Amino acid sequence: MCEVLLSNFEEIFPKIEEDFRNATFIALDAEFSGGINPSQEINKPSLFDNGRERYQKLRQCLGGYIVLQIGLTSFRFCRQGNAYVSTTYNFHVFPRSFFSLDNSFSCQASSLEFLSRHNFDFNKFVYEGLPYLSQSQESHLRQELCEGHLFQDLERTVTLDDERVLQEECSRVCEWVASAVLGDSLLLGRENLQRRGKSLVYMLHKELRKRFLSVWTFPEKGLVLVKKVSADERSDLVDLERKSSSLEHDVIKSMLGFSRVFKLLTELGKPLVGHNLLLDLALMYAQFHEPLPCIILNCEMQILKEHFMKQVGTLTVLSTAFTSVVVHFVLDVIVLSFPWQYRMSASAGIPLYHLTKEGPSRHLLWTLVAKQRKPSTCLDGPDPKSTRPRLLHIRAKGSKVIDLSEVTELFAQFGAVDAKLYNKQRALVAVGNYRIAREALHMFKDHKDLEVKLYSTLHHSPLARTLLWGGLTLSAVSCVTALVMFLRRISSH
């Protein structure tokens, strides 16, 4: 496993890019600062949920949390050995500040406790974590660098300690330049600039170039290299900097950090494999691209257009790219286009494969959603029929009132169920499979207090019954009216 840190990212990135470009698929796993809180009943997944409701719950749960660590493993198929060759990269990710750019994020105690139990290195997360920028942050930073707004209101963005370091480095250059000859160079920041923000390094470049007209500065592995130059050479360097904005480009590049890896993944469109990718992909999209939208486009899960060209949960490896694709906020994704699919259960580092033969599917993209009313959704065609049993309709006999907690407790003995009130005397129970439905119907067949039947819209929905009786009444009135008119015509003749 290769650990990717702030100190070695630039050196390792070319190898990361090469491995990902040559990969057959890429496995992903992530650790977060927080997640779904089981104590919040309103956000718990339910068998009554549809896709829109599940997405809204997810969006509300993830607000403010960030990805702290990401594991990515590239798998390249070796035909000669009929095996996969894998390379694993482990990324720590930490939001760095830069002048007005100063992120905040939320933490959940249980998540941090989980990380500490598994020896998560919080110091490495802070000191060596890669920075990142969302799309809007990158655009904002580019604009500020281009228009020179960063040096406005410096007293609010620069600490006294940073100002002290800036003055110390400028004093060093002042002493050095007095005796330096053309071509001499001085490397600054070995002690002062290490482990400090990019903003201080950027300010030092700008300040030295402005204050000393006989030198020019160059970025050098996060430090500042000062070189004594002639007037003509400096003039050429100033013109070159004005045209290329190389210093600003280096700042943007260094601040992008893991966002460069994220963009590489979306550019390549390689199959992404992971266990329950729902949270991973949602958080990554919100953190490295843009906030999750408030609504679902076209009443489907199409909210991450042109990102993550293919993705799969623990069931299937994707096979074919397509032109307008999305990341689906579901627990698992299936794409079947080849007659072969790889069944796998994997994390980013420990994959297990089971090869099975499958027939090609007519549709490219199916989404499997755990604990939802429809367990699967087809995003490029009609939805398949639900494989879940019908809802159970519970009615309290006599004049008794339904106690929802009592109903839930009674049905929990059969397995995972969800219940909700229909009215004071009725409730609906959603079950995950037909076994539970059969056992419940059998056990409550002669119950003294409750009547349990399969839910029927025609028999149990007040609206449907009202419409039905209204339709029958209207039809009867129409028939009587027609009969009266017919009899009148006969009598007139």
N, C-alpha and C positions, 0 to 999 in steps of 0.2 A: 504494500500500500504506500502511496506517495502522499505525504501531507503537504498541502499547498497553503503557504502563509504569506503574509504581507512582505516578508523579507525575501522570498524566493519566487513570487508569482510571475514576475516578468521573465525570469530565467526558465520557468517550467511551462509557461503558456504555449510556446510553439509545439512542445511535445503533446500537450493536452489537445490542441487543435488537430494535430496529425492523427492521434488515436481516435478522436471522435469522428473525423472525416472517413477513416477506414473502418469504422465500427459497423457491424451488422445491426446491433441494437445497443441501447444504453440503459443500464439499470440505475434507479434513483431512490434515495432515501434521505430524509431530512429530520432534524430536531428543531423544535420550536420553543419560543418563550412562553407559550400558552396554548390552550386548545379548547375543546368543547367542555364546558363546565356541567357535570352531571347534576348539580344541585339546581340548575336553571331549567325547570320543567318546560317552560315555553319553547326552549331551543332543542329539546330532546327529539331525536328521530322517532317517527311514528309510522305504523302501518297504514294510517289514514293519509299520509303525505302524498301529494303529487309532486311533479318535478319542480314547479314554481315554488311551492311551500318549502320543499327541502332546500332549495337554493337560498331562500330568504333566511332560513334558520342558520345555514352555513355562514352566510355573509355577516349576520349579527354576532355569531360566536367568534369570528376571527378578527374583529375590529381591534387594531392596535398591536396585535401580536406579530412577531417577525420570525423568520428562519434564522437560527443561530449557527447551524452546521449542516452541510450538505455532502452526502457521499454520492459520487458518480462513478460507475464502473462501465467501461467500454468492453463490449464483447465482439471479437472478430472471428468469423468462422474460418477454420483451417481445413480445407478439403482433403489435404493429404492425410492428416491424422483423424479426420472426421470428428473434430472437437472444436471447442471454443477457446480462444486465448483471451484472457481478461487482464485489464489494467485498472486499478482502483485509485481514485483521487479523493482525498478528504479535504473539504474546504471549510475553514472557519470564516464567518461573515459578521462584520461589525459596522454599523453606520458611522462614518467619520464626519466630523464637522468641517466646514470650510466657509469662513466669514458668516454670511447670513444663513447659510445652509446648516441646519442643526436639527437633526431628527429626534423624535421621542418615540418610545415604544412601551408597551405594557408587558408585564410579567405575571405569571400565575404561579403561586407558591408550590402547588403540586407538581407542576412541570419542572421547576427548578430542583425540587427534591428528587424527582425521577432522574434528572441529569446528574445530580451529585452522587446518587447511588451507583450510577454507571460510570463514575470517574470522569465526568466531563470537566475539561480544563477551562475554568472561567477566566483565569489570567491570560491564557493563550487566546481566548475569544476576544478579549479587550485589546491586548497588546499586539497581537499578530493577525487579527481578523481582517479579511479583505473588505474594503469599502464597496459601495454600490450606489448607483443613481437610478431613479425611476425615469421614465421618459420625460415627464414634466420637469423634474429636477435637472436633468441634463440640458433641456432647452433653456431653462431659467439661468443656469450657470453659464452656458455659452453666451447668452445675451449680456449678462453682467460682465463677463470677461471682455466681450467685444466693445461694450460701451463704456468700460472703465468705471462702473458703479461700485466696484468692490472697495475702493478706498474712501468712499463717503461714509461718514459716521464711524470711523475706525475706533473711536474711543469706546464704542459699544460692543465691538467684535474682537478687539485685541486686549488680552490680559496684560497686567503690569509685568508679569513674568516674561511673557513673549516680547514685550517692548524692551525689557532689560537684555534679553538674548540678542535682539536685533541690534541694539547699540553696541554690545560687546563684539559682535562679528564685524560691524562696520569699523570699529576702532582697530581691530586686527588688520583689516584691509588697509586702513589709513597708514599704519606703521609699515606694513609690507610694501606698499606701492612706492614709498619714498625711495627705497633702495633697489626695487625690482627693475629689470631690463626687459626689453621687448621679447616676448615669448615665454617669460617666466609665468608660472601658474601657482595657485594656492587653493587647496581643498578646504572648504569650510564645513563646519557642522558635525564633525566626528563625535563631539561630546554634546553640543547644544541642540543639534537638530534631530538627532536620532530619537525616535519615539514621540516626536512632536507632530503637530498637524501639518498638512500640506499648505495651509494658508500662510504659515510663518516662512516656509521655504519660498513661496511665491513672492511674499513681501520683500524678502531679502534680495531676491533677484532684481526686483523693480527698484528698490532703494539703492543698491550698489550701482546699477546702470545709470541711475539719475544723479547720484552724488559724485561718482568718480568717472570723469570723461576719458581717462586713459586705459580703462579696463573694459572687459566684457565678461559676462557670466554664462556658464553652460550647466545644464542639469547633469548630475553624475550619480546615478544610483540613489536617488533621494537626497543627495547632498548638493552643494553648490561649488562648482569649480570656477575660480576667478583667474582670468588670463590678462597679462599686460599686452596691449595691442597699440598699433600706430593709429594716427587719426584717420588715414585712408581705410585701413582695415576695419576700424570701428564704424566708419560711414557705410561700408559695404554690409557689415553685420546688421546695422540698424535698418537698412533697406530690405535686407533679406527677412528680418524679423517682422517688418511691417507687411510684407507680402505673404509670408507663410504663417505668421502667428504661432511659431513653433513652441514658445513657452506656454501659451494658452492651450495649445494642443496637448502638450505633455501633462498639464494640470488635469484636463478633461480625461485623458487616458488613464492617469493614475487614480482619479476619483471614481471612474467607472468600475474598476476592480472586477468583482464577480459578475457585474452586468455584462461584461464582455463574454463570459462563459454562457450566460443566459441567452444572449443574442446569437451566439454560435449554435446553441441547441435549436433555437427556432429557425435559424437559417438552414441548417442541415436537414431538418425534418426527419431525423432518425427515429425509429420506434423507441419510445420510452417505456420502460417496464418498472413496476414497483408494486408494493403491497399497499392497497388502499390509497390510491393516488389522489383521492378527493382533496384532502387537506394540503398535501404537498403542492399540488399544482395551483390550487386557489391562492395559497399564501405566496408562492413564488410569483404568480402573475401580479398580485397586488403590490408586492415588495419591489420587484425589478422592472415592472412595466407601467401599470397604472391602477388606480383603485378599482375594486370590483364594482361593476355597474349595479344600479339599484333594481333594475328589472331584467327579465330574461327576454332576449330578442326573439320575435316570432313565436312566442309561447314555447320555445324549446330551450335547450341549454347552450345556445350559440352565443357565447359571450366573449370568447377569446379568439377572435378571427385571426387567421394567418399566424397563429402561434402554436407551437408544439404540433407539428404536422401529423404525427401519429403518437398514440399513447395507449397503454394497456395496463390493466390491473394485474392481479395475481393469476388470471385465468389464461390469457392468450397473448401471444406476441403479434404485433401488427405486421401487415405485409405490404400494403400498397399505399403510395402517396396519392393525394387528391388535391384539387385546385383550391377549393374554399373549405377550409377545415377549421375545427375549433377544439379547444380543450373542454372536455365535458365534465361538469361538476357531478360526478357519479363515482361510486366506489370502484367500479371496474368497467373497462371498455373492451369490446370485442370487435375486431375487424377480420373478416374471413374473405380472402380473395384467392389465395393459393389453395390447392387441394390438400395442403399440409398445414398444420398449425402446431405450435409448440406449447404444450401445457407446462406451466411453471409456477413454482411458489418461491419467491425470492425477495431478498432485500438487496441493497446496493452491492453487497459483498459476498453473499452466500446463496447462489442460485441453484435450484434443483430442476432438472428437465425431465419431461415425460413426453415422448413423441407419439402423436396419434394421427391417424389419417382422417381427414374431414373432406366433405364435398364443398365446392365453392358456393358462396352465398350470393344472392341476387343484390343484396344491399351491402354497402361498404362499412357502415358504422352502426353498431349496436351499443347501447349503454346498459349496464347492469347496476341496479340501485338496490342496495341492501335495505331491508325494512322500509319498503315503500309500497303503496297500493299496487302499482304496476311494477313488477320487478325488472322490466326491461323496456327500453325505448329505442325505436329506430329513427335516427335523425335524417336519413336520406330516403325515407319511404314510410308507408303506413306502419303504425305500431303493431307489434304482434299481440295476439290475444293474451290476456293475463292468465298466468298459471296458478294464481292464488285462488283459494276458495272464496265464495261470496261472503259478505259480511253476515254476522249472526245478529238477528233482531231479538232483543230481550224485552219482555213485557212483564211488569209486575201484576200479578193476579189480584182481582178485587180492587180495593181503593188504596192499596199500598203505594208508597213512593219509592222510586228506585234510589238505592244508595250506591253511587258509582264506585266508591272504595271497596264496598262489599262485593260488588260484581267483579271487579278486577281481581280481588283476592280469590274468589271462587274459580275463575277461569285460569288463573296463573298456574294452577296445578297441572294443566295440560301442556304448558310450554309458554313461549313468548307470545303475548297478546297485548293489544291496546284497546281501551274502551273509552267511549265518550257518550254523554247524555244526548238523547234525542228529544225528549221532553220529560216531564216529571215522573211519568210512569214507564218510560221506554228508554232503552240504551242500545247502542251499537257496539259490537265487539269485532275487531279485526284480528284474524289469526294468520299465521305464516304458512300453514300447509293443511292439506286435506285430512291428515291423521287427527290433528287437533280438532278440526271441525266435526269429524265423525264421532270422536270420543265425547265431545261436549254435547252434541245432539242426543247421543245415546244416554248419557248420564242424567241430563235434565229433561228427559222425555216425560217423566211423570212427577216432576218437581212440584211441591205443594205451593211454593210462592212465586216461581218464575216460569214463564213460557218462553222457550228458546226455539226459534225457527230460522231457516235461511232467509236473509233479507230479500224482499221482493219489492221493487219500486211500485208495481201496480197495487200490491196489497198494503204496503206499509208507509208509502210516502203520502202525506196529506195533500201535497200539491198535485201529485199524479192522480189521486183519487178525486180531488176537486175538479181537475180538468176532465177526467173520465166522465164523472156524473154530469158535469156541465155540457160535455159533448153529447151525451145520451139525451139529456133534457132538450138541447137545441135540436137534435135530430128528431126527437118525438114531436116537438112543436112544429117543425118543418113538415113532417109527415101529416100531422093533423090539419095544418093550414092547407096543404096541397089537396087533402081529401075533401075538405070543406069547399074549396074552389071548384073541384071536380064535380061535386054533387050539385053545386049551384048552376054550373053550366048545363048539367043534365036536366035539372028542373026547369031551366029557362027554355029548353027545346020542347 
